[in-house]
């Protein structure tokens, strides 16, 4: 059986997604399904995701570098928040923390978080958001 090497930055991303899912004290089955769906979209099996979650790495130092990667990761985090159709105060605060952690200017953090939440509510895709940024 072939072992798949998952990059450390992708492991860190899935640990952040898991943290986002549990930060509202109501870990919804919809959030869990979304976590596994996002893993599948990136070619990560359920077994590999379980391993990532059970053997966490230090994700603080693994920050996405390109704007495209930052947008992808923030989009995934927002989709995780919106999976149950509710944005709790804890989830909103966590999203803003990640926006800032990813290197966006402090004065833009709230607007960026609000933009991603609205995008998720309106069904925008990552591609839509990246196209918005280019225009």
Phi and psi in degrees as GROMACS dihedral restraints (atoms count N, CA, C in turn):
[ dihedral_restraints ]
;  ai    aj    ak    al  type     phi  dphi    fc
    3     4     5     6     1   -79.6    20    10
    4     5     6     7     1   133.2    20    10
    6     7     8     9     1   -91.3    20    10
    7     8     9    10     1   129.3    20    10
    9    10    11    12     1   -91.5    20    10
   10    11    12    13     1   128.1    20    10
   12    13    14    15     1   -86.2    20    10
   13    14    15    16     1   116.5    20    10
   15    16    17    18     1  -101.4    20    10
   16    17    18    19     1   124.1    20    10
   18    19    20    21     1   -57.4    20    10
   19    20    21    22     1   145.7    20    10
   21    22    23    24     1   -58.2    20    10
   22    23    24    25     1   -38.0    20    10
   24    25    26    27     1   -67.2    20    10
   25    26    27    28     1   -30.3    20    10
   27    28    29    30     1   -74.2    20    10
   28    29    30    31     1   -37.5    20    10
   30    31    32    33     1   -59.6    20    10
   31    32    33    34     1   -45.2    20    10
   33    34    35    36     1   -60.2    20    10
   34    35    36    37     1   -39.7    20    10
   36    37    38    39     1   -61.0    20    10
   37    38    39    40     1   -45.0    20    10
   39    40    41    42     1   -70.6    20    10
   40    41    42    43     1   -29.4    20    10
   42    43    44    45     1   -67.2    20    10
   43    44    45    46     1   -38.5    20    10
   45    46    47    48     1   -65.3    20    10
   46    47    48    49     1   -40.7    20    10
   48    49    50    51     1   -61.2    20    10
   49    50    51    52     1   -42.5    20    10
   51    52    53    54     1   -63.6    20    10
   52    53    54    55     1   -43.7    20    10
   54    55    56    57     1   -59.7    20    10
   55    56    57    58     1   -40.0    20    10
   57    58    59    60     1   -63.7    20    10
   58    59    60    61     1   -41.5    20    10
   60    61    62    63     1   -63.5    20    10
   61    62    63    64     1   -34.6    20    10
   63    64    65    66     1   -96.1    20    10
   64    65    66    67     1    -5.3    20    10
   66    67    68    69     1   -72.1    20    10
   67    68    69    70     1   -14.2    20    10
   69    70    71    72     1   -96.1    20    10
   70    71    72    73     1    10.1    20    10
   72    73    74    75     1    62.4    20    10
   73    74    75    76     1    14.7    20    10
   75    76    77    78     1  -140.0    20    10
   76    77    78    79     1    79.0    20    10
   78    79    80    81     1   -74.3    20    10
   79    80    81    82     1    93.5    20    10
   81    82    83    84     1   -72.6    20    10
   82    83    84    85     1   143.9    20    10
   84    85    86    87     1   -57.0    20    10
   85    86    87    88     1   -30.1    20    10
   87    88    89    90     1   -65.6    20    10
   88    89    90    91     1   -36.8    20    10
   90    91    92    93     1   -68.4    20    10
   91    92    93    94     1   -39.9    20    10
   93    94    95    96     1   -63.6    20    10
   94    95    96    97     1   -44.2    20    10
   96    97    98    99     1   -60.5    20    10
   97    98    99   100     1   -41.3    20    10
   99   100   101   102     1   -63.6    20    10
  100   101   102   103     1   -40.0    20    10
  102   103   104   105     1   -59.0    20    10
  103   104   105   106     1   -47.1    20    10
  105   106   107   108     1   -71.0    20    10
  106   107   108   109     1   -32.1    20    10
  108   109   110   111     1   -66.1    20    10
  109   110   111   112     1   -44.4    20    10
  111   112   113   114     1   -63.5    20    10
  112   113   114   115     1   -36.6    20    10
  114   115   116   117     1   -65.2    20    10
  115   116   117   118     1   -46.1    20    10
  117   118   119   120     1   -59.3    20    10
  118   119   120   121     1   -40.6    20    10
  120   121   122   123     1   -61.1    20    10
  121   122   123   124     1   -24.9    20    10
  123   124   125   126     1  -102.0    20    10
  124   125   126   127     1    12.5    20    10
  126   127   128   129     1    76.6    20    10
  127   128   129   130     1    21.8    20    10
  129   130   131   132     1  -103.0    20    10
  130   131   132   133     1   121.5    20    10
  132   133   134   135     1   -70.9    20    10
  133   134   135   136     1   163.8    20    10
  135   136   137   138     1   -57.8    20    10
  136   137   138   139     1   -41.9    20    10
  138   139   140   141     1   -62.3    20    10
  139   140   141   142     1   -44.2    20    10
  141   142   143   144     1   -64.6    20    10
  142   143   144   145     1   -39.6    20    10
  144   145   146   147     1   -64.1    20    10
  145   146   147   148     1   -43.3    20    10
  147   148   149   150     1   -56.0    20    10
  148   149   150   151     1   -43.0    20    10
  150   151   152   153     1   -64.1    20    10
  151   152   153   154     1   -40.6    20    10
  153   154   155   156     1   -60.8    20    10
  154   155   156   157     1   -44.9    20    10
  156   157   158   159     1   -71.6    20    10
  157   158   159   160     1   -31.7    20    10
  159   160   161   162     1   -85.3    20    10
  160   161   162   163     1   -15.9    20    10
  162   163   164   165     1  -129.3    20    10
  163   164   165   166     1    67.0    20    10
  165   166   167   168     1   -65.0    20    10
  166   167   168   169     1   150.3    20    10
  168   169   170   171     1  -109.7    20    10
  169   170   171   172     1   170.2    20    10
  171   172   173   174     1   -78.3    20    10
  172   173   174   175     1   109.4    20    10
  174   175   176   177     1   -91.5    20    10
  175   176   177   178     1    -8.4    20    10
  177   178   179   180     1   -62.9    20    10
  178   179   180   181     1   -35.1    20    10
  180   181   182   183     1   -86.7    20    10
  181   182   183   184     1    -6.7    20    10
  183   184   185   186     1  -103.3    20    10
  184   185   186   187     1    84.7    20    10
  186   187   188   189     1  -103.3    20    10
  187   188   189   190     1   136.7    20    10
  189   190   191   192     1   -59.5    20    10
  190   191   192   193     1   143.4    20    10
  192   193   194   195     1  -100.3    20    10
  193   194   195   196     1   -44.1    20    10
  195   196   197   198     1   -84.6    20    10
  196   197   198   199     1   157.3    20    10
  198   199   200   201     1   -63.6    20    10
  199   200   201   202     1   -36.3    20    10
  201   202   203   204     1   -62.7    20    10
  202   203   204   205     1   -43.7    20    10
  204   205   206   207     1   -66.3    20    10
  205   206   207   208     1   -41.2    20    10
  207   208   209   210     1   -61.6    20    10
  208   209   210   211     1   -44.1    20    10
  210   211   212   213     1   -63.7    20    10
  211   212   213   214     1   -45.2    20    10
  213   214   215   216     1   -57.9    20    10
  214   215   216   217     1   -47.5    20    10
  216   217   218   219     1   -68.0    20    10
  217   218   219   220     1   -42.1    20    10
  219   220   221   222     1   -65.8    20    10
  220   221   222   223     1   -37.3    20    10
  222   223   224   225     1   -61.1    20    10
  223   224   225   226     1   -49.2    20    10
  225   226   227   228     1   -58.9    20    10
  226   227   228   229     1   -43.2    20    10
  228   229   230   231     1   -60.9    20    10
  229   230   231   232     1   -40.5    20    10
  231   232   233   234     1   -70.0    20    10
  232   233   234   235     1   -39.3    20    10
  234   235   236   237     1   -62.4    20    10
  235   236   237   238     1   -37.0    20    10
  237   238   239   240     1   -63.5    20    10
  238   239   240   241     1   -43.0    20    10
  240   241   242   243     1   -60.4    20    10
  241   242   243   244     1   -45.6    20    10
  243   244   245   246     1   -82.3    20    10
  244   245   246   247     1    -4.4    20    10
  246   247   248   249     1   -54.4    20    10
  247   248   249   250     1   -35.4    20    10
  249   250   251   252     1   -98.9    20    10
  250   251   252   253     1     6.5    20    10
  252   253   254   255     1    75.6    20    10
  253   254   255   256     1    11.7    20    10
  255   256   257   258     1  -132.4    20    10
  256   257   258   259     1   136.0    20    10
  258   259   260   261     1  -110.6    20    10
  259   260   261   262     1   104.9    20    10
  261   262   263   264     1   -78.6    20    10
  262   263   264   265     1   164.1    20    10
  264   265   266   267     1   -61.3    20    10
  265   266   267   268     1   -40.4    20    10
  267   268   269   270     1   -63.6    20    10
  268   269   270   271     1   -41.8    20    10
  270   271   272   273     1   -64.9    20    10
  271   272   273   274     1   -42.3    20    10
  273   274   275   276     1   -62.8    20    10
  274   275   276   277     1   -43.9    20    10
  276   277   278   279     1   -62.9    20    10
  277   278   279   280     1   -41.8    20    10
  279   280   281   282     1   -64.7    20    10
  280   281   282   283     1   -41.3    20    10
  282   283   284   285     1   -60.9    20    10
  283   284   285   286     1   -44.5    20    10
  285   286   287   288     1   -62.5    20    10
  286   287   288   289     1   -37.8    20    10
  288   289   290   291     1   -61.3    20    10
  289   290   291   292     1   -42.9    20    10
  291   292   293   294     1   -68.8    20    10
  292   293   294   295     1   -38.5    20    10
  294   295   296   297     1   -57.4    20    10
  295   296   297   298     1   -46.7    20    10
  297   298   299   300     1   -67.0    20    10
  298   299   300   301     1   -42.8    20    10
  300   301   302   303     1   -60.0    20    10
  301   302   303   304     1   -33.1    20    10
  303   304   305   306     1   -79.3    20    10
  304   305   306   307     1     4.3    20    10
  306   307   308   309     1    96.4    20    10
  307   308   309   310     1    12.2    20    10
  309   310   311   312     1   -79.7    20    10
  310   311   312   313     1   151.0    20    10
  312   313   314   315     1   -62.5    20    10
  313   314   315   316     1   139.4    20    10
  315   316   317   318     1   -54.4    20    10
  316   317   318   319     1   -39.1    20    10
  318   319   320   321     1   -70.0    20    10
  319   320   321   322     1   -12.7    20    10
  321   322   323   324     1  -102.5    20    10
  322   323   324   325     1    -7.5    20    10
  324   325   326   327     1   -56.5    20    10
  325   326   327   328     1   -51.1    20    10
  327   328   329   330     1   -64.1    20    10
  328   329   330   331     1   -43.0    20    10
  330   331   332   333     1   -62.4    20    10
  331   332   333   334     1   -39.8    20    10
  333   334   335   336     1   -66.6    20    10
  334   335   336   337     1   -45.1    20    10
  336   337   338   339     1   -60.4    20    10
  337   338   339   340     1   -44.8    20    10
  339   340   341   342     1   -62.5    20    10
  340   341   342   343     1   -40.0    20    10
  342   343   344   345     1   -60.4    20    10
  343   344   345   346     1   -47.2    20    10
  345   346   347   348     1   -65.1    20    10
  346   347   348   349     1   -38.6    20    10
  348   349   350   351     1   -65.1    20    10
  349   350   351   352     1   -44.6    20    10
  351   352   353   354     1   -62.3    20    10
  352   353   354   355     1   -40.4    20    10
  354   355   356   357     1   -60.8    20    10
  355   356   357   358     1   -43.4    20    10
  357   358   359   360     1   -64.9    20    10
  358   359   360   361     1   -44.3    20    10
  360   361   362   363     1   -60.9    20    10
  361   362   363   364     1   -35.5    20    10
  363   364   365   366     1   -91.4    20    10
  364   365   366   367     1     5.2    20    10
  366   367   368   369     1    74.9    20    10
  367   368   369   370     1    19.9    20    10
  369   370   371   372     1   -66.5    20    10
  370   371   372   373     1   148.4    20    10
  372   373   374   375     1   -97.1    20    10
  373   374   375   376     1   169.7    20    10
  375   376   377   378     1   -58.3    20    10
  376   377   378   379     1   -41.8    20    10
  378   379   380   381     1   -61.3    20    10
  379   380   381   382     1   -42.5    20    10
  381   382   383   384     1   -57.6    20    10
  382   383   384   385     1   -45.4    20    10
  384   385   386   387     1   -66.3    20    10
  385   386   387   388     1   -44.1    20    10
  387   388   389   390     1   -62.7    20    10
  388   389   390   391     1   -38.1    20    10
  390   391   392   393     1   -65.9    20    10
  391   392   393   394     1   -39.4    20    10
  393   394   395   396     1   -58.4    20    10
  394   395   396   397     1   -41.1    20    10
  396   397   398   399     1   -66.1    20    10
  397   398   399   400     1   -34.3    20    10
  399   400   401   402     1   -76.6    20    10
  400   401   402   403     1   -21.0    20    10
